[in-house]
Amino acid sequence: MAVVGDQAELQAKFGSYAYDTRPGGVLMGPDEEVLEGIRAFEAAGADQVLLAGDIASGSEQLERVAGLLQLSRSDPGRPSG
């Protein structure tokens, strides 16, 4: 799954690949929408997801997801509640 801010970022990172043909393959938009998408995976039974990205792109979206899930470097476990 990829997490991006908007369609322009999606195009910049992944080019013309048709991610919009696979529901849930890309989560974008405000934090609430991204978190809703992640929670949909969890509701469907997923206990892990793989975030698409590379070192050259930086860690901005990884840090965004970690913040939404209330994860920190010192506590790699899942948040309670």
Rosetta blueprint (number, residue, H / E / L):
1 M L
2 A E
3 V E
4 V E
5 G L
6 D L
7 Q H
8 A H
9 E H
10 L H
11 Q H
12 A H
13 K H
14 F H
15 G L
16 S L
17 Y L
18 A L
19 Y H
20 D H
21 T H
22 R L
23 P L
24 G L
25 G L
26 V E
27 L E
28 M E
29 G L
30 P L
31 D H
32 E H
33 E H
34 V H
35 L H
36 E H
37 G H
38 I H
39 R H
40 A H
41 F H
42 E H
43 A H
44 A L
45 G L
46 A L
47 D L
48 Q L
49 V L
50 L L
51 L L
52 A L
53 G L
54 D L
55 I H
56 A H
57 S H
58 G L
59 S L
60 E H
61 Q H
62 L H
63 E H
64 R H
65 V H
66 A H
67 G H
68 L H
69 L L
70 Q L
71 L L
72 S E
73 R L
74 S L
75 D E
76 P L
77 G L
78 R L
79 P L
80 S L
81 G L
